[in-house]
Amino acid sequence: MKPSGAFCAACKMPLGQGDLKFLVTINVMADFDGSLPANGRIEDLESFMRSIDKEDSKQLERDVYQSLGYILCPECKRKFLENPLGLRPDEEGAADGKVH
């Protein structure tokens, strides 16, 4: 099997051309629920809007959205799906793996 230059992002095992491998894509985005803080003032919002005009647009984009991709071997894919957040079994949320 010819080497492909790919390797498992978790265990670093080299993956050859034609080897079974998985692309895991993680999209992280701001979760705005449509509500603004009840104690917020319009002046605070206006101040915030002025402040973002001074920020780097690429950094602002990273603050609200990022997409990451990782190649995993079959074993690391199985482990990832069993516990995608890497939580210890005694931590809350470890069992179901879901937020919503």
Backbone as CSV, one residue per row, in Angstrom:
resi,resn,N_x,N_y,N_z,CA_x,CA_y,CA_z,C_x,C_y,C_z
1,MET,0.848,-1.174,0.000,0.000,0.000,0.000,0.893,1.236,0.000
2,LYS,0.625,2.162,-0.910,1.426,3.379,-1.010,1.072,4.337,0.129
3,PRO,2.088,4.970,0.695,1.776,5.965,1.724,1.041,7.146,1.092
4,SER,0.114,7.705,1.833,-0.652,8.835,1.306,-0.193,10.152,1.919
5,GLY,0.642,10.072,2.936,1.036,11.274,3.660,0.044,11.622,4.751
6,ALA,-1.081,10.897,4.787,-2.089,11.142,5.819,-1.752,10.328,7.058
7,PHE,-2.196,10.826,8.183,-2.031,10.101,9.441,-3.214,10.420,10.331
8,CYS,-3.469,9.543,11.278,-4.559,9.740,12.226,-4.196,10.915,13.138
9,ALA,-5.096,11.873,13.243,-4.841,13.059,14.065,-4.765,12.720,15.548
10,ALA,-5.353,11.604,15.967,-5.357,11.244,17.383,-4.164,10.377,17.769
11,CYS,-3.952,9.269,17.056,-2.892,8.329,17.452,-1.640,8.444,16.583
12,LYS,-1.704,9.265,15.540,-0.568,9.525,14.633,-0.197,8.342,13.745
13,MET,-1.043,7.299,13.679,-0.766,6.153,12.824,-0.790,6.588,11.358
14,PRO,0.250,6.221,10.584,0.237,6.551,9.153,-0.909,5.819,8.448
15,LEU,-1.538,6.487,7.509,-2.646,5.909,6.758,-2.269,5.899,5.284
16,GLY,-2.274,4.705,4.696,-1.897,4.565,3.297,-3.052,4.850,2.358
17,GLN,-2.735,4.974,1.077,-3.780,5.148,0.073,-4.703,3.942,0.120
18,GLY,-5.980,4.186,0.127,-6.958,3.110,0.155,-7.297,2.614,1.548
19,ASP,-6.517,3.008,2.566,-6.843,2.620,3.943,-8.162,3.264,4.362
20,LEU,-8.893,2.554,5.207,-10.128,3.100,5.755,-9.771,4.210,6.735
21,LYS,-10.315,5.381,6.501,-10.084,6.521,7.382,-11.340,7.377,7.367
22,PHE,-11.469,8.229,8.361,-12.683,9.022,8.525,-12.333,10.492,8.701
23,LEU,-13.088,11.346,8.032,-12.952,12.783,8.217,-13.988,13.216,9.241
24,VAL,-13.524,13.725,10.358,-14.405,14.270,11.388,-14.368,15.784,11.238
25,THR,-15.516,16.374,10.997,-15.617,17.822,10.860,-16.370,18.367,12.058
26,ILE,-15.794,19.360,12.701,-16.409,19.986,13.867,-16.706,21.438,13.510
27,ASN,-17.961,21.808,13.601,-18.374,23.186,13.367,-18.749,23.801,14.706
28,VAL,-18.072,24.878,15.053,-18.318,25.569,16.317,-18.879,26.936,15.966
29,MET,-20.094,27.215,16.447,-20.704,28.498,16.127,-21.413,29.076,17.340
30,ALA,-21.494,30.395,17.361,-22.206,31.071,18.436,-23.657,30.606,18.421
31,ASP,-24.215,30.389,19.590,-25.584,29.889,19.714,-26.468,31.007,20.260
32,PHE,-26.820,31.951,19.396,-27.680,33.070,19.792,-29.115,32.594,19.831
33,ASP,-29.768,32.774,20.968,-31.139,32.293,21.122,-32.191,33.345,20.769
34,GLY,-31.748,34.491,20.256,-32.691,35.523,19.847,-33.046,36.513,20.937
35,SER,-32.525,36.304,22.131,-32.843,37.189,23.250,-31.615,37.969,23.673
36,LEU,-31.837,39.218,24.011,-30.783,40.047,24.584,-30.985,40.093,26.089
37,PRO,-29.931,40.342,26.860,-30.083,40.391,28.315,-31.160,41.397,28.730
38,ALA,-32.007,41.000,29.671,-33.106,41.856,30.126,-32.598,43.147,30.754
39,ASN,-31.433,43.085,31.387,-30.899,44.270,32.053,-30.011,45.093,31.124
40,GLY,-29.945,44.721,29.849,-29.116,45.450,28.892,-29.736,46.791,28.520
41,ARG,-28.885,47.747,28.218,-29.354,49.070,27.808,-28.981,49.275,26.347
42,ILE,-29.745,50.081,25.637,-29.464,50.354,24.228,-28.085,50.983,24.066
43,GLU,-27.661,51.757,25.048,-26.338,52.377,24.992,-25.240,51.312,24.995
44,ASP,-25.458,50.258,25.772,-24.483,49.165,25.814,-24.376,48.489,24.449
45,LEU,-25.507,48.279,23.814,-25.517,47.652,22.491,-24.836,48.562,21.468
46,GLU,-25.134,49.850,21.522,-24.502,50.795,20.596,-22.993,50.836,20.802
47,SER,-22.559,50.810,22.059,-21.127,50.806,22.376,-20.464,49.542,21.834
48,PHE,-21.143,48.418,22.005,-20.617,47.155,21.492,-20.483,47.207,19.967
49,MET,-21.500,47.722,19.302,-21.472,47.799,17.837,-20.327,48.689,17.361
50,ARG,-20.074,49.793,18.055,-18.946,50.658,17.688,-17.621,49.939,17.910
51,SER,-17.533,49.152,18.984,-16.269,48.475,19.301,-15.913,47.410,18.262
52,ILE,-16.909,46.748,17.687,-16.574,45.704,16.711,-16.079,46.298,15.401
53,ASP,-16.407,47.561,15.141,-15.872,48.221,13.943,-14.358,48.328,14.005
54,LYS,-13.800,48.330,15.206,-12.357,48.476,15.396,-11.628,47.133,15.416
55,GLU,-12.372,46.049,15.475,-11.777,44.715,15.585,-11.385,44.164,14.208
56,ASP,-10.470,43.217,14.221,-10.057,42.506,13.016,-11.205,41.612,12.551
57,SER,-11.604,41.737,11.298,-12.757,40.983,10.800,-12.534,39.474,10.862
58,LYS,-11.313,39.021,10.628,-11.029,37.579,10.699,-11.182,37.069,12.134
59,GLN,-10.735,37.861,13.110,-10.877,37.457,14.510,-12.348,37.436,14.906
60,LEU,-13.111,38.418,14.464,-14.547,38.429,14.758,-15.222,37.189,14.189
61,GLU,-14.826,36.802,12.979,-15.389,35.602,12.366,-15.049,34.369,13.199
62,ARG,-13.795,34.269,13.652,-13.389,33.123,14.482,-14.132,33.112,15.814
63,ASP,-14.497,34.294,16.304,-15.223,34.369,17.570,-16.630,33.792,17.464
64,VAL,-17.222,33.809,16.270,-18.590,33.312,16.122,-18.697,32.024,15.321
65,TYR,-17.655,31.670,14.536,-17.738,30.443,13.747,-16.347,29.918,13.424
66,GLN,-16.170,28.623,13.626,-14.957,27.932,13.198,-15.341,26.540,12.724
67,SER,-14.646,26.066,11.713,-14.829,24.708,11.222,-13.466,24.024,11.245
68,LEU,-13.419,22.875,11.901,-12.175,22.123,12.040,-12.371,20.739,11.435
69,GLY,-11.326,20.187,10.840,-11.417,18.853,10.269,-10.241,17.992,10.692
70,TYR,-10.518,16.730,10.997,-9.491,15.793,11.444,-9.694,14.457,10.747
71,ILE,-8.598,13.830,10.315,-8.633,12.473,9.774,-8.374,11.517,10.938
72,LEU,-9.245,10.515,11.089,-9.089,9.521,12.153,-9.063,8.118,11.565
73,CYS,-8.281,7.249,12.200,-8.294,5.826,11.857,-9.579,5.221,12.435
74,PRO,-9.953,4.011,12.031,-11.193,3.415,12.523,-11.274,3.319,14.052
75,GLU,-10.190,2.942,14.714,-10.228,2.799,16.172,-10.413,4.150,16.860
76,CYS,-9.718,5.163,16.399,-9.854,6.490,17.009,-11.220,7.098,16.700
77,LYS,-11.782,6.794,15.532,-13.143,7.238,15.210,-14.139,6.616,16.184
78,ARG,-13.974,5.320,16.472,-14.865,4.642,17.418,-14.771,5.305,18.788
79,LYS,-13.536,5.553,19.253,-13.342,6.191,20.560,-13.931,7.598,20.588
80,PHE,-13.747,8.332,19.497,-14.286,9.689,19.423,-15.806,9.677,19.541
81,LEU,-16.464,8.787,18.802,-17.921,8.743,18.835,-18.465,8.285,20.183
82,GLU,-17.703,7.474,20.902,-18.127,7.046,22.236,-18.101,8.203,23.229
83,ASN,-17.189,9.148,23.030,-17.033,10.244,23.984,-16.445,11.467,23.265
84,PRO,-17.248,12.137,22.419,-16.709,13.214,21.588,-16.145,14.400,22.363
85,LEU,-16.607,14.631,23.576,-16.093,15.752,24.362,-14.925,15.365,25.256
86,GLY,-14.582,14.088,25.277,-13.460,13.641,26.097,-13.722,13.758,27.588
87,LEU,-14.996,13.661,27.984,-15.349,13.777,29.398,-15.062,12.481,30.142
88,ARG,-14.715,12.621,31.407,-14.585,11.433,32.254,-15.988,10.875,32.488
89,PRO,-16.115,9.573,32.710,-17.438,8.967,32.899,-18.243,9.587,34.040
90,ASP,-17.570,10.151,35.044,-18.292,10.723,36.182,-18.705,12.181,35.962
91,GLU,-18.332,12.770,34.822,-18.693,14.156,34.546,-20.084,14.233,33.931
92,GLU,-20.835,15.267,34.305,-22.181,15.456,33.783,-22.140,15.629,32.268
93,GLY,-23.048,14.979,31.570,-23.119,15.088,30.119,-22.321,14.026,29.394
94,ALA,-21.509,13.262,30.111,-20.662,12.271,29.455,-21.480,11.141,28.844
95,ALA,-22.599,10.791,29.462,-23.357,9.633,29.006,-24.066,9.871,27.678
96,ASP,-24.751,11.017,27.538,-25.549,11.192,26.325,-24.837,11.971,25.228
97,GLY,-23.867,12.776,25.584,-23.088,13.495,24.589,-23.834,14.574,23.831
98,LYS,-24.962,15.025,24.348,-25.754,16.025,23.640,-26.002,17.231,24.532
99,VAL,-26.075,18.397,23.900,-26.375,19.621,24.632,-27.851,19.946,24.524
100,HIS,-28.382,19.910,23.311,-29.791,20.257,23.072,-30.604,19.002,22.909
